[in-house]
Amino acid sequence: MNYVSAEEALKIIQSGQRVFVHGSACSPTYLLQKLSEQASRLRDVELVSISLYGDAHVDKPEFHQNFRFNSLFVSTSIREAVNAGRADYVPVFLSEIPELFKRNIMPLDVALIMVSEPDKHGYCTLGVSVDVARSAVNAAKYVIAQVNPRVPRTHGDGMIHVSKINALVRQEVELHEAHFGESVGEAEILIGQQVAALIEDRSTLQMGIGSIPDAVLRSLDQHKDLGVHTEMFSDGLVALMQKGVVTNKYKKIHPGKTVTAFALGSRKLYDFVDDNPAVAFLDVDYVNETSVIRRNKRVVAINSAIEIDITGQVCADSIGTYHFSGVGGQMDFMRGAALSEGGKPIIALTSRTAKGVPRIVPLLKPGAGVVTTRAHVHYVVTEYGAAYLFGKNLRERAKALIEIAHPDDREALDRAAAERFKEFSL
């Protein structure tokens, strides 16, 4: 293989170009650091990404004339830049991001990716982050790949031959990790138990990101023959696969395989998926396609939220006008689960934040983004119980949600509901 230095490879990037940046555990922060060192020759380079991990380097204030993120998901790495006005956020369903590249709505000049080492046939893989990266590689005019021996070789849509890569840079670094289990507290454990009680044997699971989905997975030890078709694969699934709880035996599509678009967690997780044919990493425009999701029976979609109002409107991407995350795949799976035979779309959240701020509120904060509409919400679960909203009118929804709100918030919510709906009482 002909490897070049990062400095040499990155010379192809020119002012005014649009550059895709690989995300999650495979965020190529080494390449971004080297790109920041070339800032003096560049202006107005647009960087497109989903969830980035690690130090993005090029988002710092001193580079605001040189680089600007146009992010499809606001992650911790660039959250400060977005909210300071040095970066932008594009609200878009995760399933539709590949269309932006394929249809040249967002044409890509260069793609910066991180890949596994080439095998004997010359094939690398996109490792644990196939998601939108597969489509970005196909659409970009020029591809720069950081070959990292620490990247797992994964099965599925992530295969890419070295002949399709314009510049190979060899640099070994640890993959970015996330440890969601560390933030699981008593409330999350109770929510996990509540959600687990809603899940039948032979269900197919989709898990969102964070401590609550991890807590749900911890509560499924006694279930049988579960399947997985999810955008994200995390550590909690490893134990369930090893114990035989997840078998994928009764899935209609990809039976016997855990289907995901990306994996994010610990090194243990990355070692588990390395060359593991039981896990298929597929393009997100397939994984998150509603018509695909619904083909499996008993799809249970488990996602979280920042806040929900008493009519069922779910805000999951902002705190008022403060951009916190993104639309992501929540709606893709909430709708897919609702259309699945016996499916259950679930929004699970603690009744209050760690700082004691209520999450079930009379009205969403001004500027809050509605990611999942009240017409799409079926189940809402907190540590105080589960509310079923499907088919309920606004008064009935308010009553059901107030009953699972924090006890100290219920009186105020009751007054707000009475003022809004006139004839109202618990």
KETI-15167 format. One line per 5 residues: number of its first residue (from 1); their letters; for each residue x, y, z of N, C-alpha, C. Coordinates in steps of 0.1 Angstrom, whole numbers. Example, Ala and Ser with C-alpha at 12.3 -4.5 7.8 and 13.67 -1.06 7.14 Angstrom:
BEGIN
1> as> 132:-57:78:123:-45:78:132:-33:78  128:-22:71:137:-11:71:129:0:79
This chain:
BEGIN
1> mnyvs> 8:-12:0:0:0:0:9:12:0  5:22:-7:12:35:-8:6:45:2  13:47:13:8:56:24:15:69:22  8:80:25:14:93:25:11:100:39  18:111:41:16:118:54:3:125:54
6> aeeal> -3:128:65:-15:135:66:-13:149:60  -2:155:62:1:168:56:-1:168:41  5:158:35:5:156:20:-9:154:16  -16:144:22:-30:140:18:-39:152:19  -38:160:29:-48:171:31:-46:183:22
11> kiiqs> -35:183:14:-33:194:5:-43:195:-6  -50:184:-8:-61:184:-18:-72:193:-15  -74:196:-2:-86:204:3:-83:219:0  -92:225:-7:-91:239:-11:-102:248:-5  -99:261:-5:-109:270:1:-122:269:-6
16> gqrvf> -133:270:1:-146:270:-4:-152:256:-7  -144:246:-4:-149:232:-6:-158:227:6  -165:217:3:-173:210:13:-167:196:16  -164:194:29:-157:182:33:-165:174:43  -168:161:40:-175:152:49:-165:147:59
21> vhgsa> -169:146:72:-161:141:83:-168:129:89  -161:118:89:-166:106:95:-169:108:110  -179:101:116:-183:104:129:-182:93:140  -188:96:151:-189:87:163:-175:82:167  -174:69:169:-162:63:174:-151:65:163
26> cspty> -154:66:151:-145:67:140:-142:82:136  -145:91:144:-142:105:141:-127:107:139  -123:111:128:-108:112:125:-102:125:130  -101:126:143:-96:138:149:-82:141:147  -74:130:144:-60:132:140:-60:140:126
31> llqkl> -68:136:117:-68:143:104:-73:158:106  -83:160:115:-88:173:117:-77:182:124  -69:176:133:-58:183:139:-48:188:128  -44:179:119:-35:182:109:-41:192:99  -54:191:97:-61:201:88:-60:215:95
36> seqas> -62:216:108:-61:229:115:-48:235:113  -37:227:112:-24:232:110:-22:239:96  -31:236:87:-31:242:74:-41:253:72  -46:258:83:-56:268:83:-52:281:76  -39:285:76:-35:297:70:-37:298:55
41> rlrdv> -38:286:49:-39:287:34:-54:285:30  -63:283:40:-77:280:37:-87:290:42  -98:292:35:-109:300:39:-122:293:35  -132:295:44:-145:291:41:-146:276:37  -139:267:44:-141:253:41:-153:248:50
46> elvsi> -163:242:43:-174:237:50:-173:223:54  -175:220:67:-173:206:72:-187:200:76  -190:189:70:-203:183:72:-201:170:80  -209:168:90:-208:156:98:-221:153:105  -221:141:111:-232:138:121:-225:139:135
51> slygd> -227:129:143:-222:130:157:-206:128:157  -199:139:161:-185:138:163:-181:136:177  -170:128:179:-164:126:192:-150:131:192  -145:135:204:-131:140:205:-130:154:201  -118:159:202:-115:173:199:-115:176:184
56> ahvdk> -125:184:179:-126:187:165:-116:196:160  -109:203:169:-97:212:165:-102:224:156  -107:221:145:-110:232:135:-122:240:139  -129:237:150:-141:245:154:-137:256:163  -124:258:166:-120:268:176:-122:282:171
61> pefhq> -124:292:180:-127:306:175:-117:311:166  -104:308:168:-94:314:159:-94:309:145  -102:298:142:-104:293:129:-117:297:122  -124:306:128:-138:308:123:-139:314:108  -128:319:103:-127:324:89:-123:313:80
66> nfrfn> -117:302:86:-111:292:78:-120:280:76  -127:276:87:-135:264:87:-148:267:94  -159:260:89:-172:262:95:-179:248:94  -183:243:106:-191:231:106:-206:234:102  -211:226:93:-225:226:89:-230:212:93
71> slfvs> -234:211:106:-236:198:112:-250:193:110  -251:180:108:-263:173:106:-268:167:120  -260:169:130:-263:165:144:-254:172:153  -259:178:163:-251:186:172:-246:178:184  -233:174:183:-227:166:194:-219:175:203
76> tsire> -214:169:214:-206:176:224:-194:183:218  -188:177:208:-176:182:202:-178:196:196  -189:199:190:-191:212:183:-203:219:189  -209:215:200:-220:221:206:-218:236:209  -206:239:215:-203:253:218:-202:261:206
81> avnag> -196:256:195:-194:264:183:-208:267:177  -217:257:177:-230:259:171:-238:270:178  -237:269:192:-245:279:200:-238:292:200  -225:293:197:-218:306:197:-220:312:183  -226:305:173:-228:311:160:-216:308:150
86> radyv> -206:300:155:-195:297:146:-197:285:138  -208:278:140:-211:266:132:-227:266:131  -231:257:121:-246:257:118:-251:242:121  -264:242:121:-271:229:124:-282:227:113  -282:215:107:-292:212:97:-302:202:103
91> pvfls> -314:205:106:-324:195:111:-328:186:99  -325:173:101:-328:163:91:-329:149:97  -339:141:92:-340:127:96:-327:120:92  -322:112:101:-310:104:98:-311:96:86  -323:90:84:-325:82:72:-324:89:59
96> eipel> -326:102:59:-326:110:47:-313:117:44  -303:117:53:-290:123:51:-283:118:38  -283:105:36:-277:100:23:-283:106:11  -296:110:11:-302:116:-1:-296:130:-3  -291:137:7:-285:150:5:-272:148:-3
101> fkrni> -265:137:-1:-253:135:-9:-256:129:-23  -265:119:-23:-268:112:-36:-274:122:-46  -282:131:-42:-290:140:-51:-282:153:-53  -270:154:-48:-262:166:-49:-269:179:-43  -278:177:-33:-283:188:-26:-272:193:-17
106> mpldv> -263:184:-13:-251:188:-5:-239:181:-11  -235:185:-23:-224:178:-30:-211:179:-22  -204:167:-22:-192:166:-14:-179:167:-23  -170:175:-19:-157:175:-26:-147:165:-21  -147:164:-7:-137:155:-1:-144:148:11
111> alimv> -140:135:13:-145:128:25:-133:124:33  -133:127:46:-123:123:56:-128:112:64  -123:100:63:-128:88:70:-117:81:77  -121:72:86:-112:63:94:-116:49:90  -106:40:87:-110:27:82:-101:17:89
116> sepdk> -105:4:88:-97:-7:93:-86:-10:83  -76:-18:87:-65:-21:78:-70:-29:66  -64:-28:54:-68:-35:43:-66:-50:45  -75:-59:40:-73:-73:41:-65:-78:29  -63:-91:28:-54:-96:17:-60:-93:3
121> hgyct> -73:-89:2:-79:-86:-10:-79:-71:-13  -74:-63:-3:-73:-49:-5:-86:-42:0  -94:-48:8:-106:-42:13:-104:-37:27  -107:-25:29:-109:-19:43:-123:-19:46  -127:-16:59:-141:-13:62:-142:0:70
126> lgvsv> -154:5:70:-157:18:77:-159:15:92  -155:3:96:-155:0:110:-168:1:117  -169:8:128:-182:8:136:-190:20:133  -188:27:121:-196:38:118:-198:38:103  -208:29:98:-212:29:84:-222:40:81
131> dvars> -233:40:89:-243:50:89:-244:58:76  -240:71:76:-241:79:64:-228:80:57  -217:74:63:-204:74:57:-203:67:44  -210:56:43:-210:48:31:-215:57:19  -226:64:21:-231:73:10:-221:84:7
136> avnaa> -215:89:18:-206:101:16:-193:96:8  -188:84:11:-177:79:3:-181:78:-12  -192:72:-14:-197:71:-28:-199:84:-35  -203:94:-28:-206:107:-34:-194:116:-36  -184:115:-27:-173:125:-26:-164:123:-39
141> kyvia> -159:134:-43:-150:134:-55:-136:129:-51  -132:130:-38:-119:126:-34:-120:121:-19  -114:110:-17:-115:103:-4:-101:102:3  -100:107:15:-88:105:23:-91:96:35  -84:86:37:-87:76:47:-75:75:57
146> qvnpr> -78:76:70:-69:73:80:-70:58:83  -60:50:80:-59:36:82:-55:34:96  -64:28:104:-61:27:119:-62:12:123  -52:6:127:-52:-9:131:-62:-11:143  -66:-1:150:-75:-2:161:-90:-2:157
151> vprth> -93:0:144:-106:0:139:-110:-14:136  -121:-19:141:-126:-33:138:-129:-35:124  -127:-47:119:-132:-50:106:-146:-55:107  -156:-48:102:-170:-52:103:-176:-57:91  -187:-64:92:-194:-70:81:-206:-61:77
156> gdgmi> -209:-62:65:-221:-54:60:-217:-45:48  -223:-33:49:-221:-23:38:-208:-15:39  -200:-17:49:-189:-8:51:-176:-12:43  -177:-22:35:-165:-26:27:-161:-15:17  -148:-12:16:-143:-2:7:-129:-6:2
161> hvski> -128:-8:-11:-115:-12:-16:-105:0:-17  -92:-3:-15:-82:7:-14:-82:15:-28  -86:8:-38:-86:15:-52:-96:27:-52  -105:27:-43:-115:37:-43:-111:49:-33  -100:47:-27:-94:57:-18:-83:65:-25
166> nalvr> -84:78:-25:-73:86:-32:-61:88:-24  -62:88:-10:-50:90:-2:-51:82:11  -41:74:14:-41:65:26:-31:71:36  -36:74:48:-27:79:59:-27:69:70  -16:63:73:-16:53:84:-13:60:98
171> qevel> -22:58:107:-20:64:120:-28:56:130  -21:50:140:-28:42:150:-32:50:162  -45:51:165:-50:58:177:-61:50:183  -64:52:195:-76:45:201:-89:51:196  -99:43:194:-112:48:190:-118:55:201
176> heahf> -127:65:197:-134:72:208:-144:63:215  -145:65:228:-154:56:236:-165:64:243  -176:58:246:-187:64:254:-191:53:264  -193:57:276:-196:48:287:-210:52:293  -221:48:287:-234:52:291:-238:46:304
181> gesvg> -233:35:307:-237:28:319:-233:36:332  -223:44:331:-218:51:342:-228:62:348  -237:66:340:-247:76:344:-261:70:347  -261:57:348:-274:50:352:-276:51:367  -287:58:371:-290:59:385:-303:52:389
186> eaeil> -308:54:400:-320:47:405:-332:50:396  -334:62:392:-345:66:383:-344:58:370  -332:58:364:-330:51:351:-333:36:353  -329:30:364:-331:16:366:-346:13:367  -354:22:374:-368:20:375:-375:21:361
191> igqqv> -370:31:353:-375:32:339:-372:20:331  -360:15:333:-356:2:326:-365:-9:329  -369:-10:341:-378:-21:345:-392:-19:340  -397:-6:339:-410:-3:334:-410:-6:319  -400:-2:312:-399:-5:297:-398:-20:295
196> aalie> -390:-27:302:-388:-41:300:-401:-49:302  -410:-44:311:-423:-50:313:-432:-49:300  -429:-39:292:-437:-37:280:-432:-45:268  -420:-51:269:-414:-58:258:-417:-73:259  -423:-78:249:-426:-92:248:-414:-101:243
201> drstl> -414:-113:246:-404:-122:239:-406:-122:224  -395:-124:217:-395:-123:202:-397:-109:196  -396:-99:205:-397:-85:199:-384:-82:193  -384:-72:184:-372:-67:177:-370:-53:183  -358:-50:188:-355:-38:195:-347:-28:187
206> qmgig> -351:-15:190:-342:-4:185:-340:4:198  -327:7:200:-323:15:212:-317:28:208  -321:39:214:-315:51:212:-302:53:220  -298:65:222:-285:67:228:-287:72:242  -278:68:251:-278:73:265:-280:63:276
211> sipda> -282:68:288:-282:59:300:-295:51:301  -306:57:296:-319:50:297:-320:37:289  -316:38:276:-316:26:268:-306:15:274  -295:20:280:-286:10:287:-293:4:299  -301:12:306:-308:6:318:-319:-4:313
216> vlrsl> -325:-1:302:-335:-11:297:-328:-24:293  -317:-24:287:-310:-36:283:-306:-44:295  -303:-37:306:-299:-45:319:-311:-52:324  -323:-48:320:-335:-54:326:-341:-65:318  -334:-69:307:-340:-79:298:-334:-93:299
221> dqhkd> -327:-96:310:-320:-109:312:-330:-121:311  -342:-119:314:-352:-130:315:-360:-131:302  -358:-123:293:-365:-123:280:-359:-134:271  -367:-138:261:-363:-149:252:-364:-144:237  -354:-149:229:-354:-147:215:-357:-133:210
226> lgvht> -350:-123:216:-352:-110:211:-344:-108:199  -348:-98:190:-341:-95:178:-336:-80:180  -327:-76:171:-322:-63:171:-321:-57:157  -328:-46:155:-327:-38:142:-326:-24:147  -315:-18:148:-313:-5:155:-303:3:147
231> emfsd> -304:17:149:-294:25:143:-281:25:151  -282:22:164:-270:22:173:-269:10:181  -257:4:181:-253:-8:189:-244:-3:201  -248:-7:213:-241:-2:225:-237:-15:233  -229:-12:244:-224:-23:252:-234:-32:258
236> glval> -246:-27:261:-256:-35:268:-261:-46:259  -260:-45:246:-264:-56:237:-254:-67:237  -241:-65:240:-231:-75:240:-235:-86:250  -238:-82:262:-241:-92:272:-254:-100:268  -264:-94:262:-276:-101:259:-274:-110:247
241> mqkgv> -264:-107:238:-261:-116:227:-253:-128:233  -244:-125:242:-236:-136:248:-244:-146:256  -254:-140:263:-263:-149:271:-274:-156:263  -275:-153:251:-285:-160:243:-299:-153:244  -300:-142:250:-313:-134:251:-316:-129:237
246> vtnky> -306:-123:231:-308:-118:217:-303:-129:207  -313:-135:200:-310:-145:190:-313:-141:176  -322:-131:174:-326:-126:161:-333:-138:153  -338:-148:160:-343:-160:154:-357:-157:147  -364:-148:152:-378:-146:147:-380:-133:139
251> kkihp> -369:-127:135:-370:-115:127:-374:-119:113  -382:-110:106:-386:-113:92:-375:-110:83  -367:-99:86:-356:-96:77:-343:-97:85  -333:-102:78:-320:-105:84:-321:-114:96  -328:-125:96:-329:-134:107:-315:-139:111
256> gktvt> -313:-140:124:-300:-145:128:-289:-134:129  -292:-122:125:-282:-112:125:-287:-99:133  -278:-93:141:-281:-80:147:-278:-70:136  -287:-61:133:-286:-51:123:-284:-37:130  -274:-30:125:-271:-17:131:-265:-8:120
261> afalg> -265:5:123:-258:15:114:-245:19:120  -244:19:133:-231:23:139:-231:17:154  -219:16:159:-217:11:173:-209:22:180  -213:24:193:-206:34:201:-206:29:216  -194:28:221:-194:23:235:-179:21:240
266> srkly> -176:10:245:-163:7:251:-154:-1:241  -142:-3:245:-133:-11:236:-138:-26:236  -144:-30:247:-150:-43:247:-160:-45:236  -168:-35:234:-178:-35:223:-171:-36:210  -161:-28:208:-154:-28:195:-147:-41:192
271> dfvdd> -142:-48:202:-136:-61:200:-146:-71:197  -158:-70:203:-169:-79:201:-174:-79:186  -175:-67:180:-180:-67:166:-169:-69:156  -156:-69:160:-145:-72:151:-147:-85:144  -148:-85:131:-149:-97:123:-160:-106:128
276> npava> -171:-100:133:-182:-108:138:-194:-109:128  -196:-120:122:-206:-121:111:-220:-121:117  -222:-121:130:-235:-120:136:-240:-106:137  -231:-96:134:-235:-82:134:-233:-76:120  -244:-71:115:-244:-65:101:-245:-49:102
281> fldvd> -234:-42:98:-234:-28:98:-239:-23:84  -251:-17:84:-257:-14:71:-259:1:69  -261:5:57:-263:19:54:-275:24:61  -275:36:66:-286:41:75:-298:44:67  -297:46:53:-309:49:46:-317:36:44
286> yvnet> -311:25:47:-318:12:48:-323:8:62  -313:9:71:-316:6:85:-328:14:91  -328:27:88:-337:36:93:-349:39:84  -351:32:73:-362:33:64:-374:27:71  -385:35:72:-397:31:79:-403:19:73
291> svirr> -403:18:60:-409:6:53:-401:-7:56  -388:-5:59:-380:-17:63:-382:-21:77  -382:-11:86:-384:-13:100:-397:-20:103  -408:-16:96:-421:-22:99:-423:-36:95  -413:-41:87:-415:-55:82:-412:-65:93
296> nkrvv> -405:-62:103:-404:-70:115:-416:-69:124  -420:-80:130:-431:-79:140:-426:-74:153  -435:-68:161:-432:-65:175:-420:-56:176  -418:-46:168:-407:-37:169:-409:-28:181  -400:-27:190:-400:-19:201:-389:-8:200
301> ainsa> -393:4:198:-384:15:196:-383:23:209  -371:24:215:-369:30:228:-360:42:226  -366:54:228:-359:67:226:-362:76:238  -353:86:239:-355:95:251:-358:109:246  -359:119:255:-363:132:252:-357:142:262
306> ieidi> -357:155:258:-353:165:267:-365:170:275  -377:171:269:-389:174:276:-401:171:267  -413:169:274:-425:166:267:-436:174:273  -445:180:265:-456:188:270:-468:179:273  -478:185:280:-489:176:284:-498:172:273
311> tgqvc> -495:176:261:-503:171:249:-495:160:242  -482:158:246:-474:147:240:-464:152:230  -462:165:228:-452:169:219:-438:167:225  -429:161:217:-416:157:223:-405:165:217  -398:172:226:-386:179:222:-373:171:225
316> adsig> -365:168:215:-354:159:217:-341:165:212  -341:177:206:-329:182:200:-324:196:205  -332:202:214:-328:215:219:-334:218:233  -327:227:240:-332:232:253:-337:246:250  -349:248:247:-354:261:241:-347:263:228
321> tyhfs> -340:274:227:-332:277:214:-318:272:215  -314:266:226:-300:261:227:-300:247:220  -292:246:210:-291:234:202:-282:224:210  -288:212:213:-282:202:222:-278:190:214  -286:185:205:-283:173:197:-289:174:183
326> gvggq> -297:165:179:-303:166:166:-315:158:164  -321:158:152:-333:150:150:-330:136:150  -318:132:144:-314:118:144:-324:108:138  -325:97:144:-333:86:139:-346:84:147  -348:92:157:-360:90:166:-373:88:158
331> mdfmr> -376:97:149:-389:96:142:-389:85:132  -377:81:127:-377:70:118:-382:57:125  -377:55:137:-381:43:144:-394:44:152  -397:56:156:-410:58:163:-422:54:153  -420:59:141:-431:56:131:-430:42:126
336> gaals> -418:37:124:-416:23:120:-422:13:130  -419:16:143:-425:7:153:-440:8:154  -445:20:152:-460:21:152:-467:13:141  -460:12:130:-466:5:118:-463:-10:119  -454:-14:127:-450:-28:128:-462:-35:135
341> eggkp> -464:-48:131:-475:-56:137:-471:-59:152  -479:-54:161:-476:-55:175:-465:-46:180  -461:-36:172:-450:-27:176:-454:-18:187  -443:-12:194:-445:-3:205:-434:8:204  -438:20:200:-429:31:200:-429:37:214
346> iialt> -417:39:221:-417:43:235:-407:55:236  -412:65:243:-404:77:247:-402:75:262  -389:73:266:-386:71:280:-377:82:285  -381:88:297:-373:99:302:-375:100:317  -365:105:324:-367:107:339:-377:119:340
351> srtak> -384:119:351:-394:129:354:-388:143:356  -376:143:360:-368:156:362:-354:154:358  -347:165:354:-333:164:351:-325:162:364  -312:160:362:-303:159:374:-303:171:383  -307:183:377:-307:195:384:-321:198:390
356> gvpri> -330:189:388:-344:190:394:-353:198:385  -350:200:372:-359:207:363:-369:197:357  -382:200:358:-393:191:353:-391:188:338  -393:176:334:-393:172:320:-407:171:314  -417:168:322:-431:169:317:-436:183:321
361> vpllk> -439:191:310:-442:205:312:-455:209:306  -461:220:311:-474:225:304:-471:229:290  -460:236:287:-456:240:274:-441:238:272  -437:235:260:-423:234:257:-417:248:258  -404:248:260:-397:261:261:-398:268:248
366> pgagv> -399:282:248:-399:289:236:-387:286:227  -389:282:215:-378:279:206:-375:264:205  -381:256:214:-378:242:215:-383:235:202  -375:225:197:-378:218:185:-386:206:188  -398:204:181:-406:192:182:-400:182:172
371> vttra> -394:172:178:-388:161:170:-398:150:167  -406:146:177:-417:137:175:-430:143:179  -439:143:169:-452:151:171:-461:143:181  -471:150:186:-480:143:195:-488:132:188  -490:133:175:-497:123:168:-489:110:166
376> hvhyv> -476:111:168:-467:99:167:-464:92:180  -467:99:191:-464:93:204:-474:83:208  -469:71:213:-478:61:218:-475:59:233  -463:54:237:-460:52:251:-450:63:256  -453:67:268:-443:76:275:-440:70:288
381> vteyg> -428:68:292:-424:61:304:-415:69:312  -418:71:325:-409:77:335:-407:67:346  -399:71:357:-397:62:368:-410:60:376  -421:68:373:-433:67:380:-444:59:372  -441:54:361:-450:46:354:-450:48:339
386> aaylf> -460:42:332:-461:43:317:-475:49:314  -474:58:304:-486:64:299:-488:60:285  -501:56:281:-504:52:268:-512:63:262  -507:70:252:-514:82:246:-521:79:233  -518:69:226:-524:66:213:-539:66:214
391> gknlr> -546:74:206:-561:74:206:-567:82:217  -559:89:225:-564:97:236:-565:112:231  -576:118:236:-577:133:233:-568:141:242  -568:154:240:-558:162:247:-560:162:263  -572:162:267:-575:161:282:-570:147:287
396> eraka> -573:137:280:-569:123:285:-553:122:285  -547:128:275:-533:128:274:-527:135:286  -532:147:289:-527:155:300:-528:147:313  -539:141:315:-541:133:327:-531:122:328  -529:114:317:-520:103:318:-506:107:320
401> lieia> -502:119:314:-488:123:316:-486:129:330  -496:136:335:-495:142:349:-493:130:359  -500:119:357:-499:108:366:-485:101:367  -477:104:356:-463:98:356:-452:109:358  -457:121:360:-448:132:363:-442:131:377
406> hpddr> -432:139:381:-427:139:394:-438:143:404  -440:137:415:-451:140:424:-451:155:428  -439:161:429:-439:175:433:-443:185:421  -444:179:409:-448:188:398:-462:186:394  -469:177:400:-483:173:395:-493:184:398
411> ealdr> -492:190:409:-502:201:413:-501:212:403  -489:217:399:-487:228:390:-492:224:376  -489:211:372:-494:206:359:-509:205:359  -515:201:370:-529:200:371:-536:214:369  -530:224:375:-535:238:373:-534:243:359
416> aaaer> -522:240:353:-520:244:339:-530:237:330  -532:224:332:-542:217:324:-556:222:326  -560:226:338:-573:231:341:-575:244:334  -565:253:334:-565:266:327:-566:264:312  -559:254:307:-559:252:292:-572:245:287
421> fkefs> -576:235:294:-588:227:289:-601:230:296  -601:240:305:-613:244:312:-619:233:321  -625:223:316:-630:213:325:-620:202:326  -613:202:337:-602:192:338:-600:189:353  -598:176:356:-594:172:370:-589:158:369
426> l> -579:155:378:-574:142:379:-583:133:386
